[in-house]
Amino acid sequence: MSGTNEDTQEFNRIAFDSGALHVGTGEIGGKAQGLVFFATMLEAEYDPAQLPGIDVTVPPFAVLTTSVFDAFIGQTSLQGLDVDTLTDHEVAEAFQAAPLPADAMAFLASLIAEVRVPLAVRSSSLLEDAIFHPLAGVYETKMVPNNQPETEVRLRKMVEAVRLIYASTRFKQARDYLRAVGKDLADEKMALIIQEVVGSTRGSRFYPHVSGVARSHNFYPSVGARSEDGVVSLALGLGKTIVDGGVCWTYSPARPQAPPPFASVGDLMKSSQLRFWAVNLSPAGEDLFSEAEHLSFVDLDRAEEDGVLELVASTYVPASDRVLPGTGPAGPRILNFAPLLQLNLLPLNAVIRELLAICERAAGADVEIEFAMAVDAETRRARFGFLQLRPMHVSHETVDLQADEFDRPDLLLASTHIMGNGSFEGVRDIVYVKRAEFQARNTRRIGAELEILDRRLQEQGRPYVLIGFGRWGTSDPWLGVPLAWSAIAGARIIVESSLPNLALDPSQGSHFFHNVMSTGVGYLAIQHHETPGINWDWLEHQPAVEETGLIRHVTLADPMVIKLDGQTGRAGIWIGNDRA
C-alpha cells in the first residue's frame, strides 16, 4: 500500500485480505503506515517455522485516505461549525447529518456487500503515532458486528462509525490535546482504517482469547528484571481493557514464569481481571454517538461458559492453598495466562519477543506494539493479529542524582518506579488530591475539578506537580481518576500513589500512559508503605492558594528541585532546606 492513490480502487475481497486497498488521493496516516511497515518487516525477517502453532498476520484492512476527510470536512455545513461553543454530542450530530463523499460511499457499499465479519473503524491521522505527539487514544475507535442480514443496515452502521471517527477530530479532548502540544486543528488530517477484528464467535459475543500491548522498554522493572527486557500487558477479550487503563496481567517477557509481585493469593485474586470486552452480535439499542454501541462488558463467568478460560486462566484450590494453571479443578479463576506463559501450550511469549526485536531494529528506537490472538477450538492453531506499531520516546540524558540526596530533610517525595529522565526546572506549584477525602465514588468529581484548575494554570504559564491516588487516566473510576491526558496537560510531573485499599501495579499499557511518556512528562509511582515516600505532613500544613473539598493547590516561594534518573529508576523532589 502506498501513501497516495490517484484513483479510487474498486473493492475486491482479495485486495482487502492483502491490505492493499485505499480510497482517495491523500495520505494513509500514521497508524496505517505502521501496519504497512510491519507487514514488510514480517515478510522479510520473521520465520514462522521457528515458532509453530501461531500464525502472525496483519488483519485485512482498507484505508480511507486524508483526501476523503478533506472532502467531507470541507462541506459548508461543517465548515461553519464553531466547535468551541458546542458539546461533543452536538458536534457528532452535525457530522452524522453530513453525507460522505461519493467515492467513499461506493467503496463502503462494495466492501459491506462482500465482507461479513466484525470490523473496526480506527483513526489513522497524520499526527498519530508520531514519536513526540502520538495522540494515542485521542480519537474514537468503533467496532461494528457487521452481521445484520440486510446489506443496507450494515452499510448504515458502517457509515455512522466513519462519521463518528471524523467527528472525534473536533471533540473537546482532541482540541485540548492539540492545544497542549502546540498544534492547530488545521495541522491535523484524518485517514481511517477499516480492519477485520481478530476473534471468534462465542454465542452472542465475538472476541479474542488474548489482547496485548508490549513495549521494548520497561519503565517499572520488577526485582530481577531490567528496563531493556521490556514489558507486556495481557487481557482476555478486546484490548479496550488495557488501553483504557483497566485491570490486566503485566509481566516481563524475559521472565514469563516469574512469580507475580503479590504478597498473598488474596492480593493476586483482587488484582485479577474480572470482566472483559466483546463485540456484541445481538441486536442492541441505537447509540450511534457512542464508540461502545456494539460492545458488551461482561463478567468472567461468560468466558467460562464460552470455554475460553482453559488457555488463559489458573485456578485457586483452597484445600491446598495453591494456584494451578488451567481450569481442571474447581475453584476461583485467576487470569494470569499461565497455560500460555508457564506451560507454553502455544509460544505466545516467544512470538512477542521476536516481534519486539524485529520492530526495534527496524525503527531504530524502542517500540510499543498492540496485538490480539484467537485460537481455533478444533485445531488449537492460533491467529496472532498485529494491530499497531508506535515508536517510544525514551530519554537517555545523564542525571546527577546521588544516593545521599534522599536523606536530605527537604525531600518532599521519592520514587523507585518512574517514567522519564532529566531535571525539571521552574516548577513552584503543587496540586494534590486530599488523602482523607479520596474515595472511588468521588473520582469523576476530582477529574472535573482538576481539569478546571489545569486550564487556569496553563493560561498563567505555571507548570505543576500533580499528586493523586490509583491510576491516572483509567476508564474505571474505582481504579483511579478517569480523565484524559489533555485534562491535566499542564502538569510537569505526575505522581500516582497507592492506598492500603487501592494497591495496583503501575499502569504501562494505557493510551494515557503513552501520551504522558511521549510528551516528556515525568511520571512517578509510589507505594503507600514505601519510605521515604511522600512527606504528607509537610504538604498538608502548607497554606493553600486554592482548595476544594477534594483537591488542594499549594504554591512555593522558590522552584523545587526535581530529578528523574531513568537509568537507575530513582527520582526525587526537594523543596529547599529553608522550607523543610
VOMARLUM-543476 format. One record per residue: residue in three letters; x negated, y negated, z of N, C-alpha, C, CB in turn. Coordinates in steps of 0.05 Angstrom, whole numbers, plus 5000, padded with zeros to 4 digits. Glycine has a CB too. Example, Ala and Ser with C-alpha at 12.3 -4.5 7.8 and 13.67 -1.06 7.14 Angstrom:
2
Ala473651145156475450905156473650665156477450895181
Ser474350455142472750215143474249995157471850125114
This chain:
580
Met498350245000500050005000498249755000501950005024
Ser498849564983497249324982498749104997496849234953
Gly497448875000498548665015500748515000496448475024
Thr500648514974502748374958503748544936501648114947
Asn505948464924507048624902508748434884508848854912
Glu508248444858509648244840512448314835508148224814
Asp513248564837515948654830517048814853516048804804
Thr519748804856521048964876521049254866523948874881
Gln520049444883520049724875522749844881517849874891
Glu523650014863526050164868525350384888527150294842
Phe527250444905526850644926526650924914528950624947
Asn524851084924524951374919523751504943523451454893
Arg524751744949524051884974521151954975525752134977
Ile519952024952517152094952515451854960516352194924
Ala516051624949514551384956514851314986515451144938
Phe517251344996517751295025516151475042520751325031
Asp516051735035514551925051511551865050515052205040
Ser510551745029507751685028507051405039506851694999
Gly509051255048508550995058507650795037506551005080
Ala508750825013507750664990509850454981507050844967
Leu511950414996514050234987513849965001516750354993
His513949744985514349484997515949314977511649355003
Val517449124988519248964973518448674975522149004983
Gly518148534953517548254954514648204945517948144981
Thr513947944943511247864933509447764956511547654912
Gly510347794980508747675003506847875016510647575023
Glu506047815040504247985055505748185072502347815073
Ile504348395081505748615095505448575126504548885087
Gly503848395136503648335164501748515179506348365176
Gly501148435204499148565220499648855227498648415245
Lys502148915234502749185243502549385219505549195255
Ala503649295196503549465172500649505163505249355150
Gln499049295164496249315157494849515174494849045158
Gly495549525200494349715218494950005210495149665246
Leu497450045202498350315193496850395167501350325189
Val496650215148495250275123492350335129495550035103
Phe491150165146488350205154487950485166487449985173
Phe489750555185489450815198489851045178491450835221
Ala491751025160492251235141489751285124494651165123
Thr488351075117485851105101483751245118484850835092
Met483451165143481451295161482151585166481351145187
Leu484751645169485651915175484752105153488651925179
Glu485252015128484552185105481552225102485652065080
Ala480052015110477152025106475652165128476051745102
Glu476652135153474952215176476152425194474351975192
Tyr478752485192479952665210480152945198482752575219
Asp479153145213479253425203481353575219476453555206
Pro483653625207485853755222485154045229488353755206
Ala483254165215482654445221481254475248480754565199
Gln480054255258478654265283480554255307476654035285
Leu483054155302484954135324487654255315485353835333
Pro487854515313490254635302492654615320489654935295
Gly494954625308497454625323498754355324496854715351
Ile497254135317498353865317497853745289497153695339
Asp499953665276499653525250499753225255501853615230
Val497653085249497452795253498252655227494552705262
Thr500252475229501152335205501952045213503552475192
Val502151875193503551625196506351665187502151385180
Pro508351645205511151695197511851525173513051645220
Pro513451635154514151485130515251205137516251635114
Phe514451005121515350735126515450575100513650595147
Ala517050365100517150175078517049895091519750215061
Val516249695074515849425084517449225068512849355084
Leu518849045082519948805070517848595075522748725082
Thr516548495054514348315057515248035066512748295031
Thr513247865072513947595082515547425062511347455089
Ser515347485036516947325017519947375021516147404988
Val520747605030523547655036524447485059524047965042
Phe522747475079523247305103523447005094521147335124
Asp521546925077521546645069524246575054519246585050
Ala525046765037527546715022529946705041527946925000
Phe529946885061532146895080532246645097531947145097
Ile529946575109529846355127530246085113527246355143
Gly529746085087529945835072532845755065528445855047
Gln534745915072537545855066538345595082539446085073
Thr540045445069540945185081542145225109542945055063
Ser543645435112545045475138543045525161546945715136
Leu540645635154538645695175536645465178537245955169
Gln536145325156534245105157535244885175533744995129
Gly537844855177539044645194539244705223541644575183
Leu538444945232538745025260536744875278538345325263
Asp537744755299536044645319535744855341537144365330
Val533845035338533745275356533245195385531645465346
Asp531944975389531244895417533744815433529344655417
Thr535944765419538444695433540344935434539744455420
Leu539545165424541345395422540445615440541545495393
Thr542245785449541546025463540646235443543946135480
Asp539346445453538546665435540946785421536946875450
His543146805436545546925425546646755402547746965446
Glu546546495405547446315384545646325360547646025395
Val543046345364541146375342541746635327538246375352
Ala542146855342542747115330545347105314542847335351
Glu547346975324549846945310549446815283551946785326
Ala547946595282547446455257545946635237545846205263
Phe543946785247542446965229544247195219539947075244
Gln545947295236547747515228549747425206549247635252
Ala550247165205552147065185550847005159553446815196
Ala548147005157546746935133546247185116544046795139
Pro546647175090546147405073543147465068547547375046
Leu542447715066539747785058539347745028539148085065
Pro536847695020536347664991537147904975533347604986
Ala537847864950539048084934537048314931539747974906
Asp534448254927532548484923532348654948529848374915
Ala532448524972532348674997534848845000532048485020
Met537148734994539648884996539649124978542048704990
Ala538749084953538649314935536849534944537849214907
Phe534549444955532749644965533849794989530049514973
Leu535049655008536149785032538349975025537149575052
Ala540049895005542250074996541150334985543949924975
Ser538950314969537750554958536550724979535650474937
Leu535150594998533950745020535950895036532250555038
Ile538050755045540150885062541551105047542150675071
Ala541751085021543151295006541451555006543551204977
Glu538851535009537051765007536151875034534651694991
Val535851705054534651775079536851795101532451575088
Arg536852025115538952065135537752125163540752295127
Val535352035168534052075194534151815210531152185192
Pro533951815237533751565252531451395242533551625282
Leu531951135241529950945231529450725251530850825204
Ala527050635252526350405269525650165252523850475288
Val526949935258526349685244524449535263528949525237
Arg521949485253519849375270518749125257517649585275
Ser518048935274516748695264513848755255516648475286
Ser512948605235510148615226509348335217509848825203
Ser509148155236508647875229505747825223509547695253
Leu505147595212502447525205500647505229502347265189
Leu501747405252500147375276500047625293501247145292
Glu501747815287501948055304499448225302504348225296
Asp498448325325496148495327493548355321496448735309
Ala493548085320491047935319489647965346491547635312
Ile486947965346485548035370485947835393482548065364
Phe486347575387486647385408489447305413484947145402
His491247325394494047245398495847465385494646965385
Pro496147695398497347925385500347925384496448175398
Leu501747755400504647755401505748035406505747645374
Ala504548195423505548455429508248445444503448615446
Gly510248565432512848585445514448325444512548665472
Val513448115430514847865430517347875413513047635419
Tyr517248025391519548055374521048305379518648045344
Glu523548315370525248545375524448785358528148475369
Thr525049025367525049275352527749405355522649465361
Lys528849495333531549615335531549885321533749425324
Met532550085334532850345322535750395315531850565342
Val536150515292538850585283539050885279539650425257
Pro541251015288541451305285541651395256543851405300
Asn542751225239542951275210544251545204540151275198
Asn546251615221547551875218550551855212547152045242
Gln551551615209554451585203555051705175555351285205
Pro557251835172557851955146558251755123560352125148
Glu559151505130559751305109557151155103561951115118
Thr556351155078553951005070554150715076553351055040
Glu556450595072556750315076556450235106559550215067
Val557250415124556850365153553850375160558450575170
Arg552450575149549650595155548150355143548450855143
Leu548950265120547650025108548249775125548649985079
Arg550649755134551349515151549649505176554349515158
Lys549349745189547849745214544849685208548050025228
Met543849775186541049715179540749415174540249875154
Val542549295159542449005153542648845179544648925134
Glu544348935198544548795224541948805239546748915241
Ala540549035237537949065251535848875239537049355250
Val535748865212533848685199534348395207534148715168
Arg536848315207537448035214536647975243540447985210
Leu537048175261536348135289533348095292537248375306
Ile531648255278528748215279528047945269527348445263
Tyr529247865246528647595236529447385256530147555209
Ala531747415269532647215288530747195312535447285298
Ser529547415319527747415343525347235339526847695350
Thr524647165314522546975310523246695320521746955280
Arg525846645324526746385334527846395362528846275315
Phe527646635375528546655403526646505421528746955411
Lys527646455445526146285464523446415471527746255490
Gln523346675475520846805482518746755460521247095486
Ala519546785435517646745413516746455412518846825386
Arg518646265415517945975414516045905437520445805415
Asp516646015461514845955484512146075480516146065509
Tyr512046315469509446445465507746285445509846735455
Leu508946215423507446065402506445795414509146025377
Arg508145675429507345415441505045455461509745295456
Ala505045675475502945725495500245785483503745965513
Val500245895459497645965446497045755424497846245433
Gly498445535424497745315406498545355377494845265407
Lys500645515373501645565346504345435342501745865340
Asp504945385317507545275309509245485296507145025291
Leu511845445297513645635283512945665253516545545285
Ala511945445241511245455213508845635208510645175203
Asp507145685229504845865226505646155223502945825249
Glu507946225232508746505234510646575211510146555260
Lys510046805198511746915178512147205184510646875149
Met514547315178515247575187515547775163517847565202
Ala514047995165514648225148515948425166511948345135
Leu517348615155518748825170517949095161521848785167
Ile517649275181517249555175519749715181514849675192
Ile520649875162522750065167521550345167525050045145
Gln521550475190519950715194521550945207517550655211
Glu521051185197522351415209521551455238521551675193
Val523451505255522951545284521951835288525551495301
Val519851865303518852135309520552255332515852125317
Gly521452495328523052625349524552855338524952425362
Ser526452955354528153175346530853145359526953455354
Thr532853265346535653235355536153435377537653275332
Arg537253325399538053495422540853405430536053465446
Gly542853545419545553465424546153195412546153465454
Ser546953005429547552735420545152545422549952625436
Arg542852655427540452485431538252565411539352505460
Phe536552375404534252415387531852285400534752305357
Tyr529852435406527552325420525152515418528152265449
Pro522652405422520252575422519752705449517852405413
His518152915448517253035473515352845488515853305468
Val513752695473511652525485511552265469508952675485
Ser511452045484510551795472508151695488512851575473
Gly506451545474504051465489502751215479502051685487
Val501151095496499450875490496650945500500450595503
Ala494650925483491950995491490050765485490951255476
Arg488250715503486250505500483450615502486750285521
Ser481650505486478850605487477350475511477450535461
His478550265523477250145547479250145570476349855540
Asn478350235593480050245617479150025636479850525630
Phe480949835641480249625660480349705689482149385655
Tyr481749925694482150025722481250315725485049995731
Pro478650375720477850655722478050755750475050685712
Ser478951005753479151125780476451245787481351345780
Val476351345811473851455821472951685802474151565850
Gly470451665793469351865776469651805746470552135782
Ala471251605740471751535712470151275705474751495706
Arg469751235679468450995670470250825652465751065655
Ser469750565651471450395634471350495605470450105635
Glu469050575595468850655567470150925561465850665559
Asp470951065582472451315578475251275567472651475604
Gly476351025571478950965561481151055581479451105535
Val483651015573485851075590488251135572486550845609
Val490051325581492351405566494851385584492051695554
Ser497051285574499551285587501551455571500651005592
Leu502851645584504751825570507551805583503752115571
Ala509551845567512251855577513952045560513551565576
Leu515952155572517952315557519852115543519452505576
Gly520652185518522452025504521151795489524551905523
Leu522751595481521651375466519651215482523951195456
Gly517751085468515650935481516550685494513550875461
Lys519050615493520050375506519450385536523050345502
Thr519450625548518850655576516050535582518850955584
Ile514150595566511350505571511050205565509350665554
Val511850125541511249845533512949645548511749815503
Asp515149735561516649555578515749555607519549625577
Gly513549705613512449705640513949895659512549435651
Gly515150105649516550295666514650505678518750435650
Val515850695692514250905705513351105684515851045728
Cys510851165683509751355664507351495677508951225637
Trp506151685662503851835672501251715659504052135666
Thr499351625676496951505666494551665675496651215677
Tyr492651715657490351875663487951795646490952185660
Ser485651895653483151855637482952075617480651835655
Pro482652015591482452235571479852395574482552115543
Ala477852275588475352425593475752625616473152235600
Arg477852595632478352775655481352835657477352635682
Pro482452975637485353015637486353205659486153135610
Gln484553365670485353545691484753445719484053815687
Ala483853195721483153085748485653055765481752805745
Pro485453105791487853075808488852795808487253175836
Pro491452755810492552485809491852335835495652495806
Pro491752065833490851905856493151855876489751635847
Phe494352065886496552035906495752175931499152145894
Ala496552055954495852165980497452425986496351966001
Ser499752455974501452675981503252745957503252626006
Val504452985958506353065937508752875937507253355942
Gly509452785961511752595963511152345947512252525991
Asp508752235949508051995934507952055904505251895943
Leu507052295897507052375869509852375858505652645866
Met511652495872514452515863515752245861516052695882
Lys515152065879516251795878515251645854515551635904
Ser512851715844511651575821512051715795508751535827
Ser513851915794514352065770516651945754514852355777
Gln516451955728518651865711521252015716517851885681
Leu523451875720525951995727528051965705527051885753
Arg527651775686529551725665527951685639531351475671
Phe529351715617527951685591529751555570526851955581
Trp528551445550529951315528530251505504528551055519
Ala532551495491533051655468534851495449534351925475
Val534651565423536551465404539251595409535651505374
Asn541351445411544051555416545351615390545751355433
Leu545851875385547051955360550151955360546152235353
Ser551251905383554151895386555151615378555051965415
Pro557651595369558851325364558751165389561751345353
Ala557950915387557750735410559050475405554750695418
Gly559550325426560750065423558949875407561449945450
Glu560049695392558549505376557149295394560349365355
Asp554549265390553049065405550648985387552049165433
Leu551348865364549248815344547148615353550548715319
Phe547648475375545648275385543648405404547048045398
Ser543848665410542148795429540348995414543748945450
Glu537748995421535949185408536449475419533049105413
Ala537849495441538449755453541249855445538249745483
Glu542449735425545249805417545550105412546049655392
His543550225400543750515392541850685409543050545363
Leu541150595433539450745451541050825476536950585459
Ser540051045488541151125514538851165533542951385512
Phe539351095559537351125580538551325600536650845594
Val537451575600538851785614537051925634539851995593
Asp538252065653536852205674535252445663538752295696
Leu533252515679531552745671533053005669529252775691
Asp535353025683536953265681537753325652539453245698
Arg538253115636539053155609536753295593539852885595
Ala534253215599532053335585531753625593529453185592
Glu532353685618532353965627534354135611532953985658
Glu536754015608538854155592537954185563541453995594
Asp536453995553535554005525533254195521534753725516
Gly532054295543529954495541527254375533530754695521
Val526654125539524154005531522153975553524653735519
Leu522954025578521153975601518954175603522753975626
Glu519254415592517254625596514454535586518054875582
Leu514354355566511854265555510654015570512154205526
Val512353885585511453625596511653605626513053405584
Ala512853795640513353775668511953985685516353785674
Ser511653925710510854125730513154145751508154045744
Thr512954345768514954395788513754405816516454655782
Tyr515054255834514154275862515554505875514754005877
Val513954685887515054925900514754875931513555185891
Pro516954815944516854745973515754975990519554665983
Ala516355215983515455446000512455456003516555705989
Ser511055395981508155405982506855125982507055555958
Asp508554925981507654645981505654605958506354566008
Arg506354705935504554685911506054575888503354965904
Val504554445870505654345844504554525822504954045840
Leu506354675808505554865788506254755760506755135793
Pro504454775741505154695714507454845702502654715696
Gly509154715688511454845675513954835691510755125669
Thr515954975681518654965693519555245700520654835675
Gly517655435704518455705711519955725737516055885712
Pro518755645759520055665785522155445788518055645808
Ala523955485807525955285813524655075831528455405827
Gly525654835830524554615846524554355832521754685855
Pro523954135845523953865833521853855811523353655854
Arg522553725789520753695766519153435769522353695740
Ile516653455760514753225761513653195733512553265782
Leu513952965720512952925693510052845694514652705679
Asn508253045695505452995695504053115670504153105720
Phe505653225652504653325626502553535629503553095609
Ala502553675652500553885659500454115638501053995686
Pro502754205627502554415607500754335583505254495597
Leu500754085577499053985555496253905564500453745542
Leu496053775587493553675596491853875612493953425612
Gln493154045627491754245644491554515630493054265671
Leu493954615620493954875608493254865578496654995611
Asn493154615567492354575539493954745519489354635536
Leu496654755524498354905506498254795477501154905516
Leu497754535475497154405450494854205455499654265438
Pro493054175436490654005441491253705439488454075421
Leu493353615454494153335452491853145460496553285470
Asn490553195483488553015493486153005473487553105520
Ala485453235462483253235443483853075418482553525434
Val486353085409487252925386487052625393490152995378
Ile487952545417487852265425485052165426489252235452
Arg483252325437480452235439479152205412478852445456
Glu479852395394478652375367479752135352479352635351
Leu482352075355483451845341482451585352486451855342
Leu482151565378480951325391478151285380480951355421
Ala476551495378473751465369473651375340472251735372
Ile475451485323475451415295476251115292477451585279
Cys478351035306479350765304477350565315482050735319
Glu476050635337474050455349471650415331473050575376
Arg470750625318468550595299469350425275467650875289
Ala471650475265472550325241473050035247475050455230
Ala474249975271474949695278472449545288477149695298
Gly470449685297468149555309468749415335467049355289
Ala470849505349471749385374473349595389473449125369
Asp473849535414475649705430478449685418475749625460
Val479949895420482549905406484750025425482450075381
Glu487249965418489550075431491250205409491149865447
Ile492250445414493950585394496550665408492550825382
Glu498750675392501250775402502051015384503450555401
Phe503351215397503951465382506451595395501551655382
Ala507451795380509651955391509252235380512451845383
Met510052445395509652715386512152885392507252845401
Ala513053025372515353215375514353495368517653125356
Val515453685383514553965380516954135369513554085406
Asp516454285348518554455337519054685356517654565309
Ala521554725363522354925383521655205375525354905389
Glu521755265349521255535339518355595333522855585314
Thr517055415318514255465310512255375331513655325284
Arg513155205350511355085370509154905357510055305387
Arg509554835333507754655320508654365325507554705289
Ala506754185329507453915337506953725314505853825362
Arg508553515313508153295295507453045311510753245278
Phe504952945307503952715321504152475302500952765330
Gly505952295309506352055292504751815303509251985291
Phe502951715286501351475293503051225287498651475278
Leu503551055307505450835304504150565304507350855326
Gln501850525316500750255317497850265325502350085337
Leu496350075313493550035319493049735325491650135296
Arg491949675348491349395355488449385365493249295377
Pro486949175357484349125370484749015398482648925353
Met482849065416482948965443480748755447482549195464
His481348555462479348345469478048425496480648065469
Val475548505495474148575519471648405521473348875520
Ser471548215540469248035543466948185557470047785559
His464548125547462048245559460248025569460548415538
Glu461347795576459847575588458647665615461647325592
Thr456147585619454847655645455747465667451747635641
Val456647575689457647415711455847465736460647485718
Asp454947255747453247275771455047295796451347025774
Leu455447545805457147595827455747795846459947705818
Gln454847685869453347855888455147975908451147685901
Ala454348205919455948355938456448195964454648625945
Asp454448045972454747895997456647665995452047796007
Glu457447585971459347365968462147445979459647285939
Phe462647705980465247795990465347796021465748075981
Asp463047726034463047696063463447406071460447806074
Arg463547226053463846936059466546886072463446766034
Pro466546696092469146646106471146496089468546476130
Asp470246376066472146226050473346396027470745986038
Leu473046666030474246846010477246846012473047126013
Leu478746775991481646785991482647065985482746575971
Leu481447185964482347455957480147595941484947455941
Ala480247865941478248025927479648265915475948105945
Ser478648365893479748595880477548765868481848515858
Thr478049025868476249215854477649345830475249425873
His479949235822481349335799482249085783483949515807
Ile480649025763481048775749481148815718478848575756
Met482348625705482148605676481148315670484948655663
Gly479048305654477948045648475048025656479547825660
Asn473847805648471047765654470347475651469247945635
Gly468747365670467847095667468446925692469146965644
Ser467546675691468146485713470246285703465546335721
Phe472146225720474446055713474245805730477146205718
Glu474145575716473645325730476045135728471145185718
Gly476144955747478144735746480844815756478344635719
Val481145035770483745125779484145055809484045435775
Arg486144885814486644795842489344885852486344495843
Asp491044995835493745055843494145355847495744955822
Ile495745425867496445705873499545715875495145805900
Val500645905860503545955862503846245871505045905834
Tyr505346285892505646565901508446625910503646615925
Val509146885908511746985917511547035947512547245902
Lys513446945962513446985991513647275999515646816004
Arg511947366016511947646025514547716039509647706043
Ala515347546058517547606076520247626060517747406098
Glu520347466039522947446024522947625999523347156015
Phe520747765993520647925969522348185972517748005962
Gln524348205955526048445954526648495925528648415971
Ala526948745918527448815890529948675879527749115887
Arg531948645895534448515885534048225878536648545906
Asn531748105887531247825881529347775858530147685906
Thr528347995845526147955826527047795801525148225817
Arg529447815793530347655770530447355777533147745760
Arg531347295801531347015810528446915813532746995837
Ile526647085822523846995824522846925796522147225837
Gly523447095777522447045750523546785739523347275732
Ala526146725744527346475734526046235747530346485739
Glu525546245773524246025787521445975777524346065817
Leu519946195773517246175764517046045736515846445763
Glu518946125718518946015691519245705692521146145675
Ile521045605709521445315711518945185721523845255730
Leu517645295742515245175753512945195733514545315779
Asp512745415719510545445700510745235678510745725687
Arg513145185668513444975647512544705657516344965637
Arg513244645681512544385693509444365696513944335720
Leu508244565706505344565709503844555683504444815725
Gln504944695662503644675636503844395625505044875617
Glu506044265628506443995618504443805632509243895622
Gln503743865657501943695672499043775668502643705702
Gly498543985652495844075647494444195671494243855636
Arg495944345688494944455713495044755712496444345737
Pro492844885705492745185707492845275736490145295694
Tyr493745515741494245605768493645905771497045545777
Val493345985797493146265805495946355813491046305828
Leu496846575802499546675808499246935823501246725782
Ile500646955846500447195863503247305868499047135890
Gly503647565863506247685868506047975873508047645844
Phe508248115873508348395882509448575860510048425907
Gly508448825858509349015838508248935811512349015837
Arg509549035790508548995763509748745751509149245745
Trp508048565743508948335728509848425700506748115726
Gly512048305691512948355663514348625659510648345646
Thr514948775679516349025676519248965668516249195701
Ser520549155654523349125648525149235670524049275622
Asp523849365690525349485712525049295737524249765719
Pro527149155745526948965767526249105794529448815770
Trp526349365796525749505820522749565822527249765822
Leu521249515800518349565800516749305801517649715775
Gly518049075799516548825799518248605788513948845784
Val516948385778518448155768518748185738516947895775
Pro521248205728521748245699521747985684524348395695
Leu519547905672519447665656517547705633518647425673
Ala517747535613515947545590513347395598517147425565
Trp511147475584508647335590508947035585506347455573
Ser510346955565510646675558511846515581512346645533
Ala513346645599514646515621512646425643516746685634
Ile510246545643508146465662505546425648507846685684
Ala505646325623503346295606501346085617504146225578
Gly502245915635500345725647498545835668501945495658
Ala499046085677497346205697494646275685498646455709
Arg492546195699489746265690488946535702487746045698
Ile489846595726489346845740492046955749487346805764
Ile492547205745494947335754494247565773496747445730
Val495447575796494847775816497347935821493747645843
Glu497048205820499248375829498448525854500148575806
Ser500048505874499448635899501648855905499348435923
Ser500749065917502749265925503849195952501449545926
Leu505949335960507049315987507349605998509849165987
Pro507749636024508049916034510250066021508549906064
Asn512349936013514650075999514550025969517249976011
Leu512349925959512149875930509249915922513249585922
Ala508450165920505650235914505650365886504450425935
Leu504550225866504450315839501650305828506450155821
Asp501050475809498550445794498650185778498050695775
Pro496450045775496449805758497349875730493649685757
Ser498949705718500049765692498049695670502649605687
Gln497749875650495949825628497249855601493550005630
Gly499449985599500550045573502649855563501650315574
Ser503449655579505749485571504949275552507049365595
His506849175536506448945519505548705534508848885502
Phe506748665558506048435575503048445581507648445601
Phe502048675589499248705596497448645572498748995606
His498248735548496548685524496348385518497648845500
Asn498548245521498547955515496747805535501347845516
Val496847885561495147765581492247815574495847875609
Met491648065567488848135561487847975537488648435555
Ser489347955517488447835492488147525493490347905470
Thr489547405512489347115515487247025535492046995522
Gly485747215546483547155564484347085593482146925553
Val486747155601487647105628486447325646490747105630
Gly485547245670484547445689486847585703482647315708
Tyr486547845707488748005719487548175741490248175699
Leu488448135766487448275789489548445802486148085809
Ala488948695808490748875823489648925850491249145807
Ile491248885871490348915899492349085914490048635913
Gln491349305926493049465942493349335970491849745945
His495749355981496249216006494549296029499149256013
His493549546028491949646050488949596047492349946054
Glu488149476024485349426019484249196036484849375989
Thr481649216042480348986055478048896038479349056084
Pro477548636035478948416048481648356037477248176047
Gly482248436013484948396002485548095998487048516020
Ile487948006008488747736006488947606034491547715991
Asn487847366036487947226062490647086064485547016064
Trp492747246071495447136072495746936095497447366076
Asp494346976117494646796140493846516132492946896163
Trp491546486118490746226110492646106089487846236098
Leu493446266070495146166048497846076058495446386028
Glu499046226076501746156086501745916105502946396099
His499445836114499245606132498545346116497245656154
Gln498245366090497645126075500144966069496145196048
Pro500044706069502444546062503244596033501944246066
Ala505844616029506844676002507444415987509344856004
Val506644405962507444185944510344225937505644175919
Glu511144475934513844545926514444815937514244535895
Glu516944855946517745115958520645165954517045115988
Thr521245415947524045505946524345735966524845605917
Gly526545865966526946085984525246325977529746165985
Leu524046335952522646565943519746525935524146675920
Ile519046275928516346225919515245965932516146195888
Arg512545945933511245705943509145615923510045755971
His508645355923506545235906504745075924507845055883
Val502145145924500145015940498044885922498745215960
Thr497244645928495044505913492744445931496144245899
Leu490344515923487944465938486544205930485944705935
Ala485044095947483643845941481443885920482443725967
Asp480144115921477944165902478544425887475244185917
Pro477344465864477744715849476644955864476444695822
Met477945185860477045435871474645545855479345645872
Val473145715867471045865853472246135846468445895871
Ile472446195821473746445811471746595794476346385796
Lys471146845802469247005786470447285782466547025800
Leu470347375757471147645750468847785736473747645732
Asp467847995747465648155735466848405723463448215756
Gly467248395697468448625683466648865682469248555656
Gln463948825686462149045685462249215710459248945681
Thr462649085733462849245759465749285767461249095781
Gly467649135755470449165762471049025788471149455765
Arg469548815795470048675820470648375814467648695839
Ala472348255830472947975827473647845853475347945807
Gly473247585855473947445879474647155874471547455898
Ile476147035892476946755891476146635918479946715885
Trp474546415917473646285941474745995942470546275942
Ile475545905966476845645969474945435979479145675988
Gly472445505987470545305996470345316027471345025988
Asn467845296037467345326065468845126082464345296071
Asp469244876072470544676088473544726091470044406075
Arg474544916076477444966078477945246090478744946051
Ala475945396096476345666106477645676133473645816107
